[in-house]
């Protein structure tokens, strides 16, 4: 099963998306966007740039676990991962985004 983007509308009227792997697990969560078109542009960026290593930045959460962010060329964070139990698991998460994003379909889910 291929990955997919789920486009959501939040309770405050803003928009965000999740990239899910073929198994349904969320592998990337976007920032909030003021407009649906902004979120769609974010999805397009992820699709086009997922394979580019320079757009990924690894970070450490307050609990000490690693996670990654996907950043635009201007440094703006487009999305972030869950936290991982190890660096190896984090690297697998990045590879999953690289594999799933380019051909992922977009599904609108409405309110989240």
C-alpha positions as CSV (number, residue, x, y, z in Angstrom):
1,X,0.0,0.0,0.0
2,X,1.4,3.4,-1.0
3,X,1.8,6.4,1.3
4,X,-0.8,9.2,1.4
5,X,-1.2,12.8,2.5
6,X,-4.2,13.5,4.6
7,X,-5.3,17.1,4.5
8,X,-7.2,18.2,7.6
9,X,-9.1,21.3,8.8
10,X,-8.5,22.1,12.5
11,X,-11.2,23.3,14.9
12,X,-9.8,26.8,14.6
13,X,-10.2,26.8,10.8
14,X,-6.6,26.4,9.9
15,X,-5.2,23.6,7.8
16,X,-2.5,20.9,8.3
17,X,-1.5,17.6,6.8
18,X,-0.1,14.3,7.8
19,X,2.0,12.0,5.6
20,X,1.2,8.4,6.3
21,X,3.2,5.4,5.3
22,X,1.5,2.5,3.6
23,X,0.9,0.9,7.0
24,X,-1.1,3.9,8.1
25,X,1.5,5.3,10.5
26,X,2.0,9.0,10.5
27,X,5.6,9.7,9.4
28,X,5.4,13.5,9.0
29,X,3.1,16.1,10.5
30,X,2.9,19.6,9.1
31,X,2.8,23.0,10.7
32,X,-0.6,24.9,10.7
33,X,-1.5,26.9,7.6
34,X,-3.9,29.8,7.4
35,X,-5.3,28.6,4.1
36,X,-6.0,25.3,2.3
37,X,-3.8,26.4,-0.6
38,X,-1.0,27.0,1.8
39,X,-1.3,23.5,3.1
40,X,-1.5,22.2,-0.5
41,X,1.7,24.1,-1.3
42,X,3.3,22.5,1.7
43,X,2.3,19.0,0.4
44,X,3.8,19.9,-3.0
45,X,7.0,21.0,-1.4
46,X,7.3,17.7,0.5
47,X,6.6,15.7,-2.7
48,X,9.2,17.6,-4.7
49,X,11.9,17.8,-2.0
50,X,11.6,14.7,0.2
51,X,14.6,13.0,-1.4
52,X,16.9,16.0,-0.7
53,X,19.0,15.3,2.4
54,X,19.8,19.0,3.0
55,X,16.1,19.7,3.8
56,X,16.2,17.4,6.9
57,X,17.4,18.5,10.3
58,X,17.7,16.2,13.3
59,X,16.8,17.5,16.7
60,X,16.4,16.3,20.2
61,X,13.1,16.5,22.1
62,X,12.9,17.6,25.7
63,X,12.6,13.9,26.7
64,X,16.0,13.2,25.0
65,X,14.5,11.3,22.1
66,X,15.6,12.2,18.5
67,X,13.2,13.5,15.9
68,X,13.5,15.3,12.5
69,X,12.1,18.3,10.8
70,X,11.8,18.9,7.1
71,X,12.7,22.5,6.2
72,X,12.1,24.7,3.2
73,X,15.1,26.5,1.6
74,X,14.3,29.6,3.7
75,X,14.7,27.5,6.9
76,X,10.9,27.4,7.6
77,X,9.8,24.1,9.1
78,X,7.3,22.4,6.8
79,X,6.8,19.3,9.0
80,X,8.1,17.3,11.8
81,X,8.3,13.6,12.8
82,X,7.4,11.8,15.9
83,X,10.1,11.1,18.4
84,X,12.1,8.0,18.0
85,X,13.8,5.6,20.4
86,X,17.1,5.6,18.6
87,X,19.1,7.3,15.8
88,X,18.6,4.2,13.7
89,X,14.8,4.4,14.0
90,X,15.0,8.1,13.1
91,X,17.0,7.4,10.0
92,X,14.4,4.8,9.0
93,X,11.7,7.5,9.5
94,X,13.6,9.8,7.1
95,X,13.9,7.0,4.6
96,X,10.2,6.4,4.9
97,X,9.4,10.0,4.0
98,X,11.8,9.9,1.1
99,X,10.1,6.7,-0.2
100,X,6.5,7.5,0.4
101,X,6.1,11.3,-0.2
102,X,6.9,11.6,-4.0
103,X,4.0,9.4,-5.2
104,X,1.6,9.8,-2.3
105,X,-2.0,10.6,-3.1
106,X,-3.8,13.4,-1.3
107,X,-7.0,12.7,0.7
108,X,-9.1,15.4,2.3
109,X,-10.4,14.3,5.6
110,X,-12.3,17.5,6.7
111,X,-12.3,18.5,10.4
112,X,-9.8,16.9,12.7
